[in-house]
Amino acid sequence: MKEIDNVGFIGVGVMGHGLAKNIARAGYPLLFLEHPGNQPVQDLYDLGANSSASIATIARHSDVIVMCVTGSAQVEEILLGGEGLLRDLEPGAIVIDCSTVEPHVSKAVAAQLHETGALFVDAPLTRTPREAELGQANVMVGGDAALLERVRPILETFSENIYHAGPTGAGATLKLLHNFISLGNCVLLAEAVVTARKSCVDIETFIEVLTTGGGDSTALKRISPFVRDGDAAGFRFSISNSAKDTGYYRSLAAHLGVPAVAANAIHRVFDQAMAQGLGDSPVPELIDSLQKNV
């Protein structure tokens, strides 16, 4: 069984930067893909990491490749596209996909990699870029349990909790379930804030009642600074990514024949904000989006 010595990384973005930094900090030789969407990477170079503009070079020089990109289309292109990893991966190489994608995509790319002798685990994340930088992300893994144990040392460099969700695609499914619930809470809170303001309810009292009662949630903690002071720094997840993820959940529900009444309503709120030009804005600005309709 091939040892894990060299790690490749694709997607040094808002969330991926923290993952890459912690892998390099743990002493793994890291080779990351140069890309305009990367966050500033001087700290990675300072930790001894190297970079390449070539996906083929990443493939040929990595025992494990960690990906953290936008969604299904990007994962398919990076892995299966004409210049993708598939054609250059060595037998026994392992791809860890930390992106948020549709479960059928995880299953499809895993099957194609398997045909070439490469291996795949879906390992999407929860928590924020701050926790990723601190090495405290949560990871939900879909794939063979023995393969999880092989890559666990890599995952442990950037995570606090690692959950084995089940076979390939189960990690991706669990991530969509998580985001459906957490983003749904954000929509409920945004609408309630607009209603509270319109009703002249004291906002500080509104937040306190929720915090001390059944309305408390992680979403409330992240949105409250924006409600109080317009500070969205603690919740950097974009409205466009939220629309993507709730759309993925709706597709999953449709495929399984599960009613998606709540999911459809939640998705419409994000779609409306997108139509108002707020796609790049953080989720708390849903409040401003809804306020425009009052």
Secondary structure, 3 states (H helix, E strand, C coil): CCCCCCEEEECCCCCHHHHHHHHHHCCCCEEEECCCCCCCCHHHHHCCCEEECCHHHHHHCCCEEEECCCCHHHHHHHHHCCCCHHHCCCCCCEEEECCCCCHHHHHHHHHHHHHCCCEEEECCEECCHHHHHHCCEEEEEECCHHHHHHHHHHHHCCEEEEEEEECCCHHHHHHHHHHHHHHHHHHHHHHHHHHHHHCCCCHHHHHHHHHCCCCCCHHHHHHHHHHHHCCCCCCCCEHHHHHHHHHHHHHHHHHHCCCCHHHHHHHHHHHHHHHCCCCCCEHHHHHHHHHCCC
